[in-house]
Amino acid sequence: MKPQVITLANGVPLAIMEMPTMESVSVGVFVDIGSRHDPAPLSGLAHFAEHLFFKGTTNRTARELSLATEANGGGADAFTSEEHTCFYLRTPAEDFDAAAEILLDMFINSTFPAAEVEREREVISEEISMYYEQPASRAEDLLCQLMWPKHPLGRAISGDEKSLRRISRAHLVNHTKAHYGRKNIVLAVAGKVDPKHAAATLTKLLGNKLGSGKRPTYRPEPRLHFEEGPRLHLELRENTDQTQLAIGFHAPGRDKLGSAEVLKILNIILGDNTSSRLWQELREKRGWCYQIETEATLLSDCGLFQIYAGVDPDNAEKAVAVIWSELRRLVKTPVPKAELQRAINYAIGSSRLALEGTSSYMTWIGETMLFHREVTDLATAHERLRKVTAAQIQELAAELFTQENLGLALVGPKADEHKLFEALEE
């Protein structure tokens, strides 16, 4: 069984996957606007608006929305990324009609009550403080600032305290009126539901209640190379017992054909699981960390390959040296055939397992439809992974892992800048 794409009468695309053996159904609304589209003085606007959709509609109060979504064990949630916003609800399959009505009531009829705006402003303020107080999260934010200085991608999705205080109810209302329209959204459904019934239900609920929507614009990502070599940002915190490292490299975006699959396999080889090179070298062989992981962020015109680890402060420079050595090994030596095949098998198997859930499948088809205007079936996606070669990985590694493309953010009680630079030498 393959996902389908149905265009509703009002022109809104619906990506849908019928999963008859499931007990649940998930439905989502994906909006083509995120934090990189926020005006600089109003950083955090898209994220703030997302919060307000749960705070009451013309038909329900905030509490009534919570009671309705959770009445039969379901739940609603949302998230904001750099380039899109998503609102979704998961519920027992027989409650699809009710769930769809609740979700679209929130999406179409939210009123943004003034009192709720001010209350939620304080909630988001606490969210900003929470992430700042977590050294690992703080290192991630510092890395983005380092890799994209004075650029929207370098700002936190939630904004900061100053920008948060500037955002008014009028800003929030105007933001959603301008961009939350038919041309900027995709609907996605996955679970035990008949596609024709789902399309008819959503057509009736959505009708022509939304405007067309203004396409967002954004500043292209300046592909920065640090001519002076690696760029460091050190933030000393005396009351921490561990040093958090965040290492980043500019990477190709979704627009570069074929790069996503190569980057995915490279990510698995380096740090996406417990058999990966960095996990084995730093945790299993040396015992220097409890957790080390890698992550590949893909945006429309750019990407970021990231490495995160928490280590004893006395081991920080040594850990950086080992990480750099492993990255350069990937540049200099082709990945052995057996290791490459293991990574490909892991990529395919983990995606199959992840997409057993209706929420995961709904998110996958919704995002692929939003980003690519089509939904690729799993067989095709897996075949693309099988075609990744050792030569492609080595070529991408050579492009990524250079000193001119490297940023390192560190949060901890001490750091020796000179030794860190030495650790990054060939």
N, C-alpha and C positions, 0 to 999 in steps of 0.2 A: 504494500500500500504506500502511495506517495502523497506528499502534501499537494494541495490544490490552491490555485489563486482564482478568486472570484471578484469581479468588479461590481460593486453595489450600484444601484440605480443613480445615486448621487455622485458617482465617480470614485468613491473611496475604495482602495484595494483591501481585500480580505484574504489573508493567508490562513489556511485551515488544514489541520491534520486529524483525520478520524482515527481514533485509537480505541476500538470496540472492546478490548479486554480491560480497559482502565475503569476505575470506580469514580474518577473525578474528571472535571473539565476545567481548563484554565483559559481565560479570555483577557486580552491586553489591548491597550491603545498606545501606539508608539508615535511620538511627535518628533519631527525633524528639527529640533532646536535644543541646544545644550549650553553649557557654561562658556564655551569659547565664543558664543555669540553675544554674551553680556557686554554692555558698554563698560569701559574700565571703571568709571566712578560708581557703577552699580553692580560690581562683581558679586555674584551670588544670586542674581535676580531669578534665573531659571530654577535654581534649587529652592529658593524661597517660595516661588509660585507653586512648585510641586507640592510643598507642604500644605498649602492653603486649600487644595482640592478635597481634603478630608475634613474640612471645618464647617461644612454646612452647605445645603443647596436650597433652592426655592421650595423643595418638597420635604427635606429632612434636616434635622439638626445634626451636629457632629456626633452626638451620642447615638442618635437614631441610625446614622450611617454605620457606626461600629456594631450596633446590635443587629442590623440587617445583614451585614457581611458575615458575622460570626454565628448567626442563628443556628445553622446546621453544621458547624465545625469548619466552615470556610474562613477565608481571610483575604483582605485587600492590602496592597502595598504599592510602593512606587520607588523609582530611583531616577537620578539625574546623572548623566555622563557628560563628557566634553562636547559631544555632538548630538545627543538625543535625550529625550525624557520618556519614561514608560510608566503607565498606570496599569495595574493588573489585579485580577481576582481569581482565586481558585476555590472551587466548591464541589460538593457531590454532583455527579453528572445529571441527576434528575432535576437539579435546581438551576440549570443553565439559563433559562429564560429570566428568572428572578435576578441571578447574578449579573447578567448582561444589562438588565434595566438599572440596577444599582450603580454599576460602573459608569454607564453613560449618563446617568443622572448627575454623578459627580463631575464628569468631564464636561457636560454641556451646561449644567444649571448651578454650578458653584457660585456663591455670592460674595465670598471674601469678606465676611463681617469685620468691621473695623476693630472690634474688641479682640477678635481672633487673630488678626494681623499682629497686633501688639503683643499678644500672649505668645504667638509662635515666634516672634522676633526673639523673645527671651529664650525659648526652647533652642533655636538655632544658635544663639550665642553660647549656650551651654554645650552644644554639639561642637562648635569651633574650639571651645576651651578643652573639651574632652580629647580631641585629636591633638591639640597642642601639647597637652600633658603627657601624651603617650610618645615616648622617644622614637619608636618605630614609625609611627604615623608622621611625626614631625620630620624625620629623615626623608620620607617619601615626598612630602611637600617641598622641602628644601631642594631635593633633587630636581623637581619640576621647575622651580625658580632658576636653578642653575642651568638647566638645559634650554629653557625658553625665557631668558631674561627680558623684561618689559614687553611680554607678549601674553595674550589671553591664556594660552596653554600653560603658562608658568604660574597662573593664579589658582588658588584652591577653588574647587567646585562650589563650596559653600561661601566663598568670599572671605572677608575679614571683618573685624568689629566695626571699622570705619565705614566700609561700603554697606554693611548690614544696616547701620543706622540711617543711611541716606535713602534707602528703599522705602517708598511710600505705598499706600494702598493703590493710589492712582498708577504708579509704575507697574504694579502687579497686574492690575486689571487691563491696562493698555498692552502689556506684554502678551497676555493670553488672547486678547481680542485680535491682536495683529497677527499672531503666528499659529494659534490653535485652530486651524481651518482645514477644509477638505483636502487641499493640495499638499498639506504638510503632515498628514497622518496615515498610518497603516493600522488596520485591525488584524489581530491574530487570535486563533482559537485552536486548542489542541485537547483532545480527550474523547470521551465517550459521547459523541454528538453527531447527528446527521448533518452533513455539510449544507444541504438544501434548507433544512430547518434553521440552522444557525444563520445562514445568509438572509433568510426571510425575516427572522427575528431582529437582526441587527439593522436591516434596511428600515424596518418599521420604527425602531427606537431612534435611529439617527436621523432619518428623514432628510430634510433640508434645513436643519436647525443650526448648522454651522456655516460661517462665511467661507470664502475661498481660501483665505490665509495667505500671508505674505511670506515668500521664501526668505529665509535668513541669509545674511551675508557674514563673511568672516575674513580676517586677515590671513593670507597664506602663511604657512609655517616657513620661517627663514631657516634653511638648512645650515645651521651654524657649525663651523669648525673652529676649534680654539687654537689659533696660530701659535700661541705660546706653549702649547702642550696641554696636558690634563688640567681641568679646572676643579678646584676644591672649594667646599664650603664647610667650615667647621663650627659647630655650636657646642660650647662647653657647658655641661650641667654637672655641678659638683655632687648633687644628691642622687646620682644614678650609679649602679654597680656594674653596668654593662655598656658597651659601646655599640650603637646601631649604625650599620653601614648601609648605604644605598648607592649603588653604582649604576650609571646609565649610559646608553649609547643611542644616538639618533638612528632610526631605522626607516625603511621604506613603508609607505602607507598602503591602504587597500587598493589604491589606484594602480599600483605597479603589479602587472599581471604575474601571477605565480609566486610572488614573494611571500604571501601569507602562509602557504603550505610549507615552504622551506624554513621560514622563521619558526613555525610551530615545531617542526622536527628538531631544529637546532636548540630550541628552548627545552625540549624533553631531554636531549642528550646532556645538556649542561646542568639543569637544576630543577626540573619539573616533578621529579619523583625521587624515591629513596635509592634507586640504583643509578642515579645520574652522577656525572663526574664530580661536580662540586660537592654534592652531599657525601659521596664516598671519600673524597679527599679531606674535607674539613671536619665532618662529623665522625664518620666511621674510622678513618685512618688516624686522625690527630685528636679528636675529641674537643675541638675548639668551639663548637657551637651546638646548641640544641636544635636550631632551625636555620636552614639556608634555602633560599628559593629563588627562582628566576621567573620573570613574567614578561610577556610581549604585549604591548598595547598598540593596537592598530587603529589609526584614524584615517580619514579620507585621503589626506595629502601627505601624511607623515606617520611615523611610529616611534616607539621608545622601547628599547630592550633594557630590562632592569634586573638587578641582582640585589637581594636583601639578606642580611645576616646580622645576628646579635652575638657579640663575642666579648670575652674578658678584655678590658682595656689594654692589658699587657700584650695581648695577641692581635691587636687591631692591624698593625703594620704588617705582621707576618701573614695574617689572613688575606690582606689585600694582595700581597706578593704571590700567594698561592693561587688566588682567583685569577690574577693577571696571567700567570704562567699557564693556567688551564685554557684561558681564552686564546692565548697565542699558539698553544698546541693545536687548537682547532683550526687556526689559520695555516699552520705549517704542515700539518699531517692529515691526510684524508681520513675520515671516519671509517673504521673497519666495517666490512660488509655485515658481519653478524650484529654489531652494535647498531648500525643503521636500521637493520631489519627489526630489531627489538624495539627501537624507538617508533618506527612506523606502526608496528603491531600495537604498541601501547597507545598511540594516538587514535587509532581506529577503535580499539576496544574500549578505551575510556570514553570516547564520544558516544558509543553505543550504550554504555551503562548510564551516562549522564542523561541521555535522551529517553530513558525509560519513564521519567516523570513528566507529567503533562505541563508543569510550569516551565521546565527546562526546554521542552520541545516548542512550546508556545513562544518562549523568548528567542529561540534560535530562528524559527521561521519569520517571526516579526522583525528581528534585526536584519536578517538577510534580505527580506523584502524591502525594508526601509533603505538599506545601504546600496543594494544592487538592483532593485526593482524587479527582482525575480527570486524564486526559491529553488535552491538546488537540492535534489533528493540525496539521501545519504549515500547511495551507491556511487553516485558521481563524485561527491565530496571525498569519499574514501579512495576512489581510484586516483584522484589528484594527489593524495598523500602517498600512495604506492609508487608514484612516478618520481618522487623526490630522490635525487642522487647525491652521492658523497661530494661530487664536484660542485654541485649547486650550494651545498652547505659550506664548503670551503671558500667558495667565491663570496657568499654573503658574509661569512665570518671575517674575511679580509676587508670587506667594505665597512663593517661595523667596528671591529675591535682594533682601533688605532688610538694613539694618544691624542690626536687632534679631534677625536670624536668622543672623548671620555669625560664624564662628570662624576665626581664623588662627593656625596654629602655624608657627614659624620656627626652624630649626636652622642656625647659621652662625657665622662669626667676629665679626660685628658687626651691629648693628641700631639704627635710630633710631626709637624708639616713636612719637615725635611725628610724624615724617614718614610713618610707616605709617598712623596715624590720618588724617592729611591726605589720603593716597592713597585712602582709602575714603570721602571726602566726595562728595556729589552733584556 
